[in-house]
């Protein structure tokens, strides 16, 4: 079964770029849709974007200008970069798998999540 | 932008039926799914494509979706069902989550 694990710095300075990686085991990043989702402390879930077909992407319009999602199929990993971060970007960041795609798909499984704090 | 609205909180007595709603414009024409999240844990899928249960999810969890409202129903609610629940749907190839509902079993 597919398992996901996020990794990356837990602390990022304001105005810098947040970078996270999700390592996939039990499945191939060359198939399916791979998403990033975040959750600010004490708040709800916010979809960031997804990558599929080994490179096509779709992003949340509210974050689109700052987000880049990429994939490394040789390492079976996909990554998130979020630029010009502020304290409002402090959140638990999850990676998740969607096997069906837009309009019909659901997220399962999810990674365990990683807390990223934006602070100087 | 498309929005999904959930009640912030729902309370239920053990053994009773809990219903959590998710409202959105013509939501019945889309597929809705539901996630359960317990404190400190990742969300877990409990219902997908309106009314399907993933393997391992108890039969007491069921879903429906019609008109402008999707509903998650938990029959014979147990103390272990106390958690936050989020609905999710798609709009124009983007993902939308509801704001979440805290289910209290008391």
Interface residues (C-beta under 8 A of the other chain):
Chain A: X35 X37 X44 X45 X46 X47 X50 X58 X60 X61 X62 X94 X102 X103 X104 X105 X106 X107 X108 X110 X111 X112 X113
Chain B: X1 X30 X31 X33 X35 X42 X43 X44 X45 X48 X49 X54 X86 X88 X90 X93 X94 X95 X96 X97 X98 X99 X100
